[in-house]
Amino acid sequence: MIERLTPPGVPTPRGPYSPAVRAGDFLFVSGQVPVNPETQKLELSDVKGETRLVLSNLKLVLEGAGASIADVVKCSVFLAHAADFAAMNEVYAEFFGEAKPARTTVVCGFAMAGLKVEIDCIAYSPKK
């Protein structure tokens, strides 16, 4: 069974997609960007600030879908600049601690000007 989820209090999607999709015991969380969930406005800053907000949003979506950061098995990180890798990685390590998921990091261009980072994830979270 597939469920398309929009947990309360998460950033509103800016396109035709769901914040998360549950397929069996897996949650697929759409790419998160630095949107303040309270104001629904994009908050561009340095890569550390953006990464912190992006991962906070990812955590909100996971928790709203009944999972946690510890359930994440895979992340994809998209960066605008390779020079931002170390700073992003520092904040990323704070969030995941010892629960390190598999990860891919790609340097790319973004459709939104000024954006520095976007992160999506897959979590293993059997329904209770």
One Martini backbone bead per residue (centre of mass of N, CA, C, O) as a GRO file, in nm:
protein
  128
    1MET     BB    1   0.098   0.036   0.020
    2ILE     BB    2   0.025   0.379  -0.060
    3GLU     BB    3   0.126   0.688   0.104
    4ARG     BB    4   0.044   1.028   0.113
    5LEU     BB    5   0.227   1.279   0.299
    6THR     BB    6   0.113   1.565   0.522
    7PRO     BB    7   0.236   1.688   0.772
    8PRO     BB    8   0.206   1.883   1.024
    9GLY     BB    9   0.427   2.170   1.012
   10VAL     BB   10   0.532   2.162   0.728
   11PRO     BB   11   0.648   2.240   0.448
   12THR     BB   12   0.520   2.352   0.168
   13PRO     BB   13   0.492   2.257  -0.128
   14ARG     BB   14   0.639   2.387  -0.454
   15GLY     BB   15   0.482   2.135  -0.581
   16PRO     BB   16   0.399   1.816  -0.736
   17TYR     BB   17   0.430   1.695  -0.414
   18SER     BB   18   0.524   1.499  -0.147
   19PRO     BB   19   0.685   1.499   0.149
   20ALA     BB   20   0.570   1.194   0.176
   21VAL     BB   21   0.620   0.830   0.127
   22ARG     BB   22   0.452   0.532   0.185
   23ALA     BB   23   0.613   0.201   0.136
   24GLY     BB   24   0.536   0.022   0.356
   25ASP     BB   25   0.839   0.036   0.553
   26PHE     BB   26   0.882   0.299   0.378
   27LEU     BB   27   1.030   0.628   0.365
   28PHE     BB   28   0.988   0.907   0.140
   29VAL     BB   29   1.171   1.204   0.137
   30SER     BB   30   1.167   1.493   0.024
   31GLY     BB   31   1.325   1.751  -0.066
   32GLN     BB   32   1.494   1.982   0.137
   33VAL     BB   33   1.469   2.319   0.220
   34PRO     BB   34   1.516   2.652   0.351
   35VAL     BB   35   1.223   2.641   0.516
   36ASN     BB   36   1.010   2.802   0.713
   37PRO     BB   37   0.740   2.653   0.867
   38GLU     BB   38   0.602   2.917   0.984
   39THR     BB   39   0.634   3.114   0.711
   40GLN     BB   40   0.710   2.972   0.426
   41LYS     BB   41   1.007   3.078   0.394
   42LEU     BB   42   1.291   3.140   0.247
   43GLU     BB   43   1.628   3.080   0.410
   44LEU     BB   44   1.899   3.235   0.327
   45SER     BB   45   2.247   3.139   0.380
   46ASP     BB   46   2.462   2.968   0.498
   47VAL     BB   47   2.530   2.634   0.482
   48LYS     BB   48   2.481   2.578   0.781
   49GLY     BB   49   2.202   2.708   0.809
   50GLU     BB   50   2.065   2.549   0.584
   51THR     BB   51   2.123   2.264   0.689
   52ARG     BB   52   1.977   2.292   0.958
   53LEU     BB   53   1.694   2.347   0.833
   54VAL     BB   54   1.674   2.102   0.652
   55LEU     BB   55   1.705   1.885   0.882
   56SER     BB   56   1.465   1.985   1.047
   57ASN     BB   57   1.256   1.926   0.826
   58LEU     BB   58   1.312   1.628   0.798
   59LYS     BB   59   1.239   1.562   1.092
   60LEU     BB   60   0.945   1.660   1.080
   61VAL     BB   61   0.850   1.461   0.866
   62LEU     BB   62   0.926   1.202   1.006
   63GLU     BB   63   0.761   1.248   1.270
   64GLY     BB   64   0.484   1.290   1.115
   65ALA     BB   65   0.531   0.970   1.004
   66GLY     BB   66   0.662   0.795   1.259
   67ALA     BB   67   0.965   0.884   1.272
   68SER     BB   68   1.328   0.906   1.260
   69ILE     BB   69   1.658   0.974   1.222
   70ALA     BB   70   1.735   0.668   1.302
   71ASP     BB   71   1.569   0.549   1.034
   72VAL     BB   72   1.779   0.631   0.841
   73VAL     BB   73   1.938   0.485   0.535
   74LYS     BB   74   1.917   0.740   0.321
   75CYS     BB   75   2.101   1.002   0.153
   76SER     BB   76   2.065   1.307  -0.036
   77VAL     BB   77   2.306   1.548  -0.142
   78PHE     BB   78   2.279   1.894  -0.246
   79LEU     BB   79   2.519   2.112  -0.397
   80ALA     BB   80   2.636   2.414  -0.527
   81HIS     BB   81   2.923   2.378  -0.362
   82ALA     BB   82   3.212   2.209  -0.292
   83ALA     BB   83   3.320   2.410  -0.065
   84ASP     BB   84   3.062   2.319   0.136
   85PHE     BB   85   3.108   2.033   0.246
   86ALA     BB   86   3.233   2.060   0.533
   87ALA     BB   87   3.005   2.233   0.658
   88MET     BB   88   2.776   2.039   0.607
   89ASN     BB   89   2.905   1.788   0.749
   90GLU     BB   90   2.905   1.904   1.035
   91VAL     BB   91   2.595   1.926   1.066
   92TYR     BB   92   2.519   1.640   0.984
   93ALA     BB   93   2.669   1.501   1.224
   94GLU     BB   94   2.493   1.623   1.448
   95PHE     BB   95   2.224   1.481   1.362
   96PHE     BB   96   2.331   1.164   1.331
   97GLY     BB   97   2.580   1.069   1.453
   98GLU     BB   98   2.574   0.719   1.489
   99ALA     BB   99   2.328   0.730   1.269
  100LYS     BB  100   2.461   0.639   0.983
  101PRO     BB  101   2.386   0.681   0.673
  102ALA     BB  102   2.366   0.650   0.372
  103ARG     BB  103   2.547   0.840   0.101
  104THR     BB  104   2.497   1.115  -0.128
  105THR     BB  105   2.702   1.360  -0.307
  106VAL     BB  106   2.608   1.655  -0.499
  107VAL     BB  107   2.695   1.872  -0.750
  108CYS     BB  108   2.478   2.154  -0.838
  109GLY     BB  109   2.202   2.292  -0.980
  110PHE     BB  110   1.947   2.534  -0.921
  111ALA     BB  111   1.634   2.676  -0.965
  112MET     BB  112   1.703   2.829  -0.705
  113ALA     BB  113   1.831   3.109  -0.625
  114GLY     BB  114   2.092   3.067  -0.370
  115LEU     BB  115   2.094   2.784  -0.323
  116LYS     BB  116   2.295   2.530  -0.133
  117VAL     BB  117   2.074   2.306  -0.016
  118GLU     BB  118   1.967   1.954  -0.048
  119ILE     BB  119   1.755   1.699   0.122
  120ASP     BB  120   1.707   1.352   0.120
  121CYS     BB  121   1.512   1.044   0.217
  122ILE     BB  122   1.533   0.713   0.366
  123ALA     BB  123   1.311   0.511   0.567
  124TYR     BB  124   1.281   0.269   0.826
  125SER     BB  125   0.917   0.220   0.916
  126PRO     BB  126   0.730   0.034   1.071
  127LYS     BB  127   0.419  -0.017   1.130
  128LYS     BB  128   0.224  -0.015   1.442
   0.00000   0.00000   0.00000
